[in-house]
Amino acid sequence: MQTKTSINIDNQRILMGNEALGRGIVEAGVTLAASYPGTPASEILASAVTYAKETGAELYAEWSVNEKVAFEVALANSMCGRRSAVSMKQVGLNVASDPFMRAAYLGVKGGLVVVVADDPGPHSSQTEQDSRFFAMFAKVPVLDPSSPREAKDMVAQALELSERFELPVMVRPTTRVCHARQNVPCGTPVRLDRPAKFDKDPRRWCATPVFVLELHRGLNDKLDKIAGVPEFAPQLTAGDGSYPGACIIASGVAYAHTGDWLEELGLLGRVDFYQVTMPYPLNRDFIHTVQTRYDKILVIEETYPVIELQLADARVQGRTSGLVPRAGELTPDVIRPVLETFLELPARVVPAPPGGGDRPTLCAGCAHRAAFYGIKTAFPAGIFPSDIGCYTLGLNLGAVDTCHCMGAGISQAAGFYRAYAAGGGEFPTIVATIGDSTFFHAGVPALVNAVFHRARFILVILDNATTAMTGHQPTPQVGFTATGEHGHPVFIPDLVRACGAGFLREADPYDLPAFIDLLKSADAYCRSPEGGVAVVIAKHPCLLDKEACKAQPAYDMGITEDCTGCLQCLEDFECPALSLDETDGRVVIDEGRCVGCGVCVHVCPEGAITANTEGRP
Amino acid sequence: MKQQIIVSGLGGQGALTLTRLLAEAAAALGLPVITSETHGMAQRGGTVISMIKVGPFRGPLIPAGEADRGLFLHPKNLAVHRFYLRDGAAVFVNAALPGDYRSVDARSLAAAHGLPAVAANLILLGYAAGQGGVFAGPDLLVEMIAAKTPERFREASLRAFQAGLAAAA
């Protein structure tokens, strides 16, 4: 609970939570780290790579093709007695849930830390699920840091606990820890020098059901012991008796925000205040203490009632009782009125957030915009299942109708086809879109399934040669690994052909008229007697790659007096470099944002947008 | 010493750069610091906010009505994020038009100095620092920019900061 008023900067660095986690992984002697990028967890692996290089620590790191694969690669390194780390966002654990659940039963040898970043709010996710709940479901211990500094420390603690009990251990930061930045002490990595040593033990590593029951009993025994480990018992900042019989219990960043309020209110040290660092399994003595010593109990945790459920006490006020909102992030502004009610304080009057602000949009010159505009133009009455990435923003253009989870767009396209084809009548053109990285992650099985079952739809793979949304991690096609070495590239066209697709074309969507023609011929294939899934690879690099941006022609764009202010270019194309000049009712080009891609020339019905092919002066 | 600062902008305007520089400056002064940033999809041109809390704080978020300083990279963000500021907070805005705040036309200044539009962020910081608006003085911030900016942007970043500083005089 101590916060210092000044710091010794000698061994401290300003680290983002994810950098602190990466640093913690390296300092704790992890030899293998695997991950798949996803906000808010994306920066962890790259940070580990950076710090391993800087300190000379031994570390194999990979951007795995998905989270399940990442988990299994790390698990096997751990089975060889070596420390391992796997990191992902919370919905990534859904993908990795299969190996995760069984790993609890079979256990590990070298420490295995599973860093799963939750996103209360959510800010950048399809759910605000609580991975601590997943840990409880899997019977895996979980640590809940309240700051970047704690997150770094907890990596080492998790690995020690993991080795002591031969169990994977989860560290669960949230967005406000991952993307907080703080002064963090840094140390020297430990060198464990443990050569790989896999001890064959079929009863454990390939446990058949007859052995699983015994392993489950053993897991329960481990958890009983862990619930008694004093280092992970909740930390008490004791009150002075001003609030007899009352206590506040908090974890994660909600603990930090609650502590800041108590200090500002002069109540720190006046009411009993616990930080739960290990929400599962909740310390046994702590549960007893809460149940016997207090009659007024407040629990503040994100995002589901994990501590509350283990306290199993009807007197608890929190998410279940409704005193704490049942959904959403626990920001200081949400926590404050909860404290006011619980501690019977006068209400603080604050301005309400007005809301509003600009929605995100595809970048100027983004080839996804051209592809979506082409799809919408070719098939105005189409159905457009899509997927997870920058290109989800195609919904602004009316060319994304669904966004569910990684790879779902392809399977949903097959399902939409089945639904409409069931009556034997006309079916609409269905165009699924998926990014290159997402296709590798979960698109391949969906495509095999759709081709085999003769679904009829167009699949547009938006290949921008990177994982753009999360910070430009390489894909297997790009050919570079997480450590910058040459991998053996795997090419998307080869994969598509191997999946059995009978129609495959590649095109640059910048050439909009040709791209629209191609989509129409793809549709004709889908509807032909022997037709099925038609695959179009829309290939153009992400322009956030500055080299790619420089390598393409930059036209000098202009708007002529023929502009009627019809707004088609703003509403249907939504390029951030175009806006309406209110004074003369015409569209203007923002030279600072325009990259001169020239695609909008094809969009204006009046031909009022011009591209000087001489290029920019 | 406690100071809570918000930096409000649109994705791509360089709010994260200002956040990091201010955090490094706090550490260089031996002050504890914790910040909060916007990552992910909102960075694609959406409204973003960073928070910098200097002093003995635990959590990274600033409550409504508690921020001491506001740096706004776009004037339209005032309507969205002004509620974070306390009464009497100093507000610095990259804006062509004056208002009930201290404004600097950072975009025009950038163009006048042959700097890219994104340099408006450091012009705004220079302007705020020149007006005594942040916990760190101009000299320290210059030192931080020189030390923490990748070499290919360093010279332009320093010029942008100096342009803002000059505008504050």
Interface residues (C-beta under 8 A of the other chain):
Chain A: T3 K4 T5 S6 I7 N8 I9 Q12 R13 I14 M16 T39 P40 S42 H123 S124 S146 S147 P148 R176 H179 A180 R181 Q182 N183 V253 Y255 A256 H257 G259 D260 T331 P332 D333 R336 V350 P351 A352 P353 P354 G355 G356 G357 D358 R359 P360 T361 L362 C363 C390 T392 L393 M469 T470 P576 G592 R593
Chain B: M1 L10 G11 G12 T19 R20 A23 E24 A26 A27 A28 G30 L31 P32 V33 I34 T35 S36 E37 T38 H39 G40 M41 A42 Q43 R44 G45 G46 T47 G55 P56 F57 R58 G59 P60 L61 I62 P63 A64 G65 K76 N77 A79 V80 F83 R107 P116 A117
